[in-house]
Amino acid sequence: GGVAAPADAGAAVLTLDAAALSGGGDPGPPTGRRPSPDDLALVAYTSGPHGRPLGVELSHRALSTAVVAVAEAAGLGEDDRIVATGPPGAGRSALEIWLALSAGGTVISVDASDGGGLRAALDRRGATAMHADPEVWRLLVDAGWSGGPGFAALCSGGAVPPRLAAELAARAGRALGLLGMAETAFWSGLTRLGEDPAPGSLGRPLGDGHWHVVDGSLEALPSGVPGELLVGGTAVARGYLGSPDPARHRFPADPSADDPRVRLVRTGLRVRVRDGGLVELIGVEAGRLAVHGRRVEAAEVERALGEHPDVLEAAVSVPGAPDDPRLVAHVTHRPGAGCTGSDLRRHLRRLLPDHMVPRTFVELGALPRGRDGAIDRSRLPVLRSAPALVEPRTEAERLLAGLWRDALGVPHVGLYDNFFDLGGHSLLCLQVITQLERRTGRRLDPRLLLLNTLEQAAARLDVAGAQPTAR
């Protein structure tokens, strides 16, 4: 017996157990075309420019180039116990596993949704390295993780927020910031945290990668002049699955290569080269946003919002500070419509991953437009309208309100506000719960923040006699 391959698979099928079961002995190695490093290894789906996800084709060569380069830069070896925090089945999860295996180390799979539990797991299992995004590192640091001189902290997301970069550098003997996107096998740039004090630095190319800063005609620009960052090297993807048009635009030919098939990839990042060769992030191209190192194509979020029957038009932006960028949706409603931010958030969670769901919704009578009729995103307001605020009254309400303000970065929290309606998400929710437990010794069920107002959540928290610690 064996497993039948589809007729159009285009591959030779060798049923390894058939000969053994029939007494025919070892059938020997497969015949036909031998595998190539340029064969397809993984298709990673990412946000697309026209409102549809794109499947990024990554070869074995691209993945191995990125993984080995990071392992070498972090000094990982066979004695390391490396934590994998990516959700099972996600492209990043596979890379974390390969990272450990390429160094000969041990993979430790953990639940990264709770800072206190993650810290305990790292201590209990003798972890010596971990790769995670800034939000997970923030949870871990806030939970009191102390690290150690032999620990390797790998933080993806490009320019690591300055405060977090300093904290990781102080706690880990090896602290790296990793720049990347799906089109470059997830990792393509490296910053050694603590060694480069300038905020916004993307560092230098990783492995055999090379970076180019170009103008709108893809002509090279001198140091100090802002332009778009293009990335080259063997970690660049083959293209997009079944999508030749976006691929032609995003993967121009590498003019420095003899082979016309060798490509660069356009990142959409506006940068400039500083003294010393470090590349500084300035912003992103129109229509493309970045939230904690994750790419968000505005068109994809806007298309999903437009599928709600009450929404007439929508535009999204990221007006937050670099340390805490926040995705904001600006919507106009059809006449007579009465949907709320909570309604739109529930609608989007059925269509988009969590990091692409806006944290704030702003209702407008009309979207601002320029003379050419296009939406003028620079004139989108950043403040949300809100009902009259009712101040917290009890000790528990004031304590929770303070934690919510710190986590969400909002100036006020009212008695009838809901944590998720104010822009919270699962990781920020766990950050609040961790801080609450540290201050009071009491733990709140995360579901209480999802379903209840501040008043209702505080009523379930018995803090009689518990005084918040000095801040």
C-alpha positions in Angstrom: 0.0 0.0 0.0 0.9 3.7 -0.3 -0.5 7.1 -0.8 -1.5 8.1 -4.3 -0.3 11.5 -5.6 -2.5 13.7 -7.7 -2.2 13.0 -11.4 -1.0 16.6 -12.1 1.6 16.6 -9.3 4.4 16.4 -11.8 6.5 14.2 -9.5 7.7 10.6 -9.6 6.0 8.4 -6.9 8.0 5.6 -5.3 6.0 3.4 -2.9 8.7 2.5 -0.5 6.8 -0.3 1.3 5.5 -2.1 -1.7 8.7 -4.0 -2.5 9.3 -4.9 1.1 5.8 -6.3 1.6 6.1 -8.4 -1.6 9.5 -9.7 -0.6 11.4 -7.7 -3.2 13.9 -6.2 -0.9 15.2 -2.6 -0.8 14.0 -0.7 -3.9 17.0 1.6 -3.8 17.1 5.4 -4.2 14.4 7.2 -6.2 15.0 7.7 -9.9 14.4 10.7 -12.0 15.2 14.4 -11.4 17.2 15.0 -8.2 16.0 17.6 -5.8 17.5 21.1 -6.2 18.2 23.8 -3.6 16.0 26.1 -5.7 12.9 23.8 -5.4 9.9 25.2 -3.6 10.1 24.5 0.1 7.3 26.7 1.6 4.5 29.1 0.6 4.0 31.9 3.2 0.9 34.0 2.8 1.2 37.7 3.5 -0.9 40.8 3.1 -1.4 41.8 -0.5 -1.6 45.3 -2.2 -5.0 44.8 -3.8 -6.9 43.5 -0.8 -6.0 39.8 -1.4 -3.3 37.7 0.4 -0.3 36.8 -1.6 1.5 33.4 -1.4 5.3 34.0 -1.2 7.3 31.1 -2.8 10.4 30.3 -0.8 13.0 27.9 -1.9 15.1 25.5 0.2 18.1 27.7 -0.6 16.4 30.9 0.6 15.2 29.4 3.9 18.6 27.7 4.7 20.4 30.9 3.9 18.3 32.9 6.4 18.3 30.3 9.1 22.0 29.6 9.1 22.9 33.3 9.0 20.8 34.0 12.1 22.1 31.0 13.9 25.7 32.1 13.2 25.0 35.8 14.1 23.5 34.7 17.5 26.3 32.3 18.2 23.9 29.4 18.6 25.3 25.9 19.1 24.5 22.3 20.1 24.3 23.2 23.8 21.6 25.8 23.3 18.0 25.2 24.2 16.0 27.5 21.9 12.4 28.5 22.6 9.9 28.5 19.7 7.1 31.0 20.3 5.4 31.0 16.8 1.9 29.6 16.6 2.0 26.0 15.3 1.5 25.9 11.5 2.7 29.4 11.0 5.7 30.1 8.8 7.6 31.6 11.7 7.1 28.5 13.8 8.8 26.4 11.2 11.8 28.8 11.0 12.2 28.8 14.8 12.4 25.0 14.7 14.9 25.0 11.8 16.9 27.6 13.6 17.4 25.3 16.6 18.0 22.2 14.5 20.5 24.0 12.1 22.7 24.8 15.2 22.4 21.3 16.6 20.4 22.6 19.6 17.2 21.6 21.3 13.8 23.0 20.4 11.5 24.1 23.3 7.9 24.7 22.4 6.0 27.0 24.8 2.8 28.9 25.2 3.8 32.6 24.8 0.4 34.0 25.6 1.1 34.6 29.3 4.2 36.5 30.5 4.4 34.9 33.9 3.9 31.4 32.5 6.5 32.1 29.8 9.1 33.3 32.3 8.5 30.2 34.5 8.8 27.9 31.4 12.1 29.5 30.4 13.5 29.0 33.9 12.1 25.5 34.4 13.4 24.2 31.0 16.8 25.8 31.0 16.2 28.0 27.9 19.3 29.7 26.5 17.7 31.5 23.5 14.4 32.7 22.3 13.0 34.3 19.1 9.8 36.4 19.4 8.1 39.6 18.3 8.2 42.8 20.4 4.9 42.2 22.0 5.9 38.8 23.4 9.2 40.2 24.6 7.3 43.0 26.4 5.1 40.5 28.2 8.2 38.6 29.3 10.1 41.6 30.5 7.0 43.0 32.4 6.7 39.6 34.1 10.1 40.1 35.7 12.3 38.0 33.4 16.0 38.7 34.3 17.7 36.8 31.5 21.4 36.1 31.8 24.8 36.7 30.2 24.6 33.4 28.2 21.1 34.1 26.9 20.4 35.0 23.2 17.4 37.3 22.7 16.2 37.5 19.1 13.5 40.1 18.4 11.9 40.3 14.9 10.1 43.4 13.7 12.8 45.6 12.2 13.5 48.7 14.3 13.0 47.4 17.8 11.3 50.1 20.1 14.2 51.9 21.9 13.0 51.1 25.4 12.6 47.4 24.7 15.9 47.3 22.9 17.7 48.7 26.0 15.9 46.3 28.3 16.8 43.3 26.2 20.4 44.4 25.8 20.6 44.7 29.6 19.2 41.2 30.2 20.8 39.1 27.5 24.4 38.6 26.6 23.4 38.4 22.9 20.5 40.7 21.9 19.6 40.9 18.2 17.0 42.9 16.3 16.0 41.1 13.1 14.5 42.9 10.0 12.6 40.8 7.6 9.6 40.1 5.5 8.1 37.0 3.9 9.8 37.8 0.5 13.2 37.6 2.1 12.7 34.3 4.0 11.5 36.3 7.0 15.0 37.5 8.0 17.2 39.8 6.0 18.8 42.4 8.4 20.5 42.5 11.8 21.0 45.0 14.5 23.0 44.2 17.7 20.9 45.8 20.4 22.7 48.1 22.8 25.6 48.6 20.4 23.8 51.1 18.1 22.1 53.7 20.3 20.3 55.5 17.5 16.5 54.8 17.3 15.1 53.6 14.1 18.1 51.7 12.9 17.5 48.6 10.7 21.1 47.6 11.0 23.0 45.9 8.2 22.3 43.1 5.7 22.2 39.5 7.1 24.4 36.7 5.6 25.1 37.2 1.9 22.4 39.8 1.6 22.9 43.2 0.0 20.8 46.4 0.3 20.2 49.1 -2.1 18.6 52.5 -1.5 16.9 53.7 -4.7 14.7 56.5 -6.1 11.4 56.0 -7.9 13.2 54.9 -11.1 15.2 52.3 -9.1 18.4 54.4 -9.5 20.9 54.1 -6.7 21.0 57.1 -4.2 24.0 58.3 -2.3 24.3 58.0 1.5 22.1 60.3 3.5 19.4 60.7 0.7 16.1 59.1 1.5 14.8 56.4 -0.8 13.2 52.9 -1.0 15.1 49.9 0.4 15.6 47.0 -2.0 17.1 43.7 -0.7 19.1 41.2 -2.7 20.8 37.8 -1.9 20.0 34.1 -2.0 17.3 34.5 0.7 15.0 36.4 -1.8 11.8 34.6 -2.7 11.1 33.1 -6.1 8.0 35.2 -6.5 4.3 35.0 -5.7 2.3 31.8 -6.2 0.1 32.2 -9.3 0.4 36.0 -9.3 2.8 37.2 -12.0 1.8 40.8 -12.1 2.6 41.7 -8.4 5.8 39.7 -8.8 7.0 41.7 -11.8 6.6 44.9 -9.8 8.0 43.7 -6.5 10.9 41.6 -7.8 13.0 43.7 -10.2 16.1 42.3 -11.8 19.3 42.8 -9.9 21.5 45.1 -12.1 24.7 43.9 -10.4 24.1 40.2 -11.3 25.3 38.6 -14.5 22.2 36.3 -14.5 19.1 38.2 -15.5 17.0 35.8 -13.5 18.5 37.0 -10.2 16.1 39.4 -8.5 15.9 42.0 -5.8 12.8 42.6 -3.7 11.2 46.0 -3.0 10.5 46.3 0.7 8.3 49.5 0.6 10.4 50.9 3.4 11.7 54.5 3.1 15.2 54.6 4.5 18.5 56.4 4.3 22.1 55.2 4.9 23.7 56.9 7.9 27.4 57.3 8.7 29.0 54.0 9.4 26.7 52.1 6.9 23.7 51.6 9.2 20.4 52.0 7.5 17.8 54.2 9.3 14.0 53.7 8.8 12.1 56.8 7.9 8.6 55.5 7.0 6.7 53.2 4.6 5.3 53.7 1.2 1.7 54.9 0.7 -0.8 52.1 1.2 1.5 49.9 3.2 1.7 50.0 7.0 3.8 48.3 9.6 2.5 47.3 13.1 5.0 45.8 15.4 7.1 44.6 12.5 4.1 42.9 10.7 3.2 44.2 7.3 -0.3 45.4 6.8 -1.6 46.4 3.4 -4.1 49.1 3.8 -6.2 47.9 0.9 -6.7 44.5 2.5 -8.1 45.9 5.7 -10.2 48.5 3.8 -11.7 45.8 1.5 -12.7 43.8 4.5 -14.3 46.8 6.2 -16.1 47.6 2.9 -17.7 44.1 3.0 -19.7 45.2 6.1 -23.2 46.2 4.9 -23.2 49.4 7.0 -19.8 50.8 5.8 -19.7 53.1 2.8 -16.0 54.0 2.7 -13.0 53.2 4.9 -9.3 54.2 5.2 -6.8 52.9 7.7 -3.6 54.5 9.1 -1.0 54.0 11.8 -0.7 57.3 13.7 0.8 55.9 16.9 4.3 56.5 18.4 7.1 54.3 17.1 7.2 52.4 20.5 3.5 51.5 20.1 2.1 51.9 16.6 -1.7 51.5 16.5 -3.9 50.6 13.5 -6.8 53.0 13.2 -9.8 52.7 10.9 -11.7 55.7 9.6 -15.1 54.8 8.3 -18.2 56.5 6.8 -21.5 54.8 7.2 -24.4 54.3 4.8 -27.5 56.5 5.6 -29.4 55.0 8.5 -26.6 52.6 9.5 -25.9 52.2 13.2 -22.9 49.8 13.5 -20.4 50.4 16.3 -16.7 49.8 16.6 -17.5 46.6 18.4 -19.6 45.4 15.4 -16.9 46.2 13.0 -14.2 44.5 15.1 -16.3 41.3 15.3 -16.8 41.5 11.5 -13.0 41.9 10.8 -12.0 39.1 13.2 -13.9 36.7 11.0 -11.9 37.8 7.9 -8.4 39.0 9.1 -5.6 37.9 11.5 -5.5 39.7 14.8 -2.7 42.1 14.0 -4.7 43.5 11.0 -7.8 44.3 13.1 -7.7 48.1 13.9 -7.6 49.0 17.6 -9.6 52.2 17.1 -12.5 53.1 14.9 -13.3 56.7 14.0 -16.6 57.6 12.4 -16.5 60.4 9.8 -19.1 62.2 7.7 -16.7 62.0 4.7 -13.1 60.9 4.2 -10.7 63.8 3.4 -9.6 64.0 -0.2 -7.0 65.9 -2.3 -7.6 67.7 -5.5 -7.2 64.5 -7.5 -10.0 62.9 -5.6 -7.7 60.4 -3.8 -8.0 60.0 0.0 -5.6 62.3 1.8 -4.3 60.1 4.6 -2.3 62.9 6.1 -5.6 64.7 7.1 -7.2 61.7 8.7 -8.0 62.5 12.4 -6.4 60.5 15.1 -8.9 61.0 17.9 -11.9 58.8 18.3 -15.2 60.2 19.3 -16.5 58.9 22.7 -19.5 59.2 24.9 -19.4 61.2 28.1 -16.8 59.8 30.4 -17.9 58.4 33.8 -14.9 58.3 36.1 -14.0 55.1 38.1 -15.2 55.3 41.7 -13.9 52.4 43.7 -10.4 51.3 44.5 -10.6 48.3 42.2 -12.0 50.4 39.3 -9.2 53.0 39.7 -6.6 50.3 39.8 -7.8 48.6 36.7 -8.3 51.9 34.9 -4.7 52.8 35.5 -3.5 49.5 34.1 -5.7 49.9 31.1 -4.4 53.4 30.4 -0.8 52.2 30.6 -1.4 49.2 28.3 -3.5 51.0 25.7 -1.8 54.4 25.7 -5.1 56.2 26.1 -5.5 59.3 28.3 -8.8 58.3 29.9 -10.7 55.1 30.7 -14.4 55.4 31.7 -16.5 53.2 33.9 -18.5 51.8 31.0 -15.5 51.3 28.6 -14.6 47.8 27.3 -10.9 46.9 27.1 -11.1 45.6 23.6 -13.3 48.4 22.4 -10.6 50.8 23.4 -8.2 49.0 21.2 -6.9 46.1 23.3 -6.0 42.7 22.0 -5.0 39.4 23.5 -1.3 40.2 24.3 -2.2 43.6 25.9 -4.9 41.8 27.9 -2.3 39.4 29.3 0.0 42.3 30.0 -2.7 43.9 32.1 -3.4 40.6 33.9 0.4 40.1 34.6 0.7 43.6 36.0 -2.4 43.2 38.2 -1.1 39.9 39.6 2.3 41.5 40.4 0.6 44.4 42.3 -2.1 42.6 44.1 -1.3 38.9 44.0 -4.7 38.3 42.4 -5.3 36.9 38.9 -8.2 38.0 36.7 -9.7 35.7 34.1 -8.8 37.1 30.6 -12.4 36.5 29.5 -13.7 39.1 31.9 -11.9 41.8 29.9 -13.3 40.5 26.7 -16.9 40.5 27.7 -17.3 43.1 30.4 -16.9 46.8 31.0 -14.4 48.3 33.5 -17.2 48.4 36.1 -18.1 44.8 35.6 -14.5 43.5 35.6 -13.6 45.4 38.7 -16.7 44.0 40.5 -15.2 40.6 40.1 -11.9 41.6 41.5 -11.7 41.6 45.3 -9.0 44.1 46.2 -10.3 45.0 49.6 -7.3 46.2 51.6 -4.9 45.9 48.7 -3.0 49.0 47.9 -1.3 49.5 44.5 2.5 49.6 44.8 4.3 52.9 44.1 5.0 53.5 40.4 
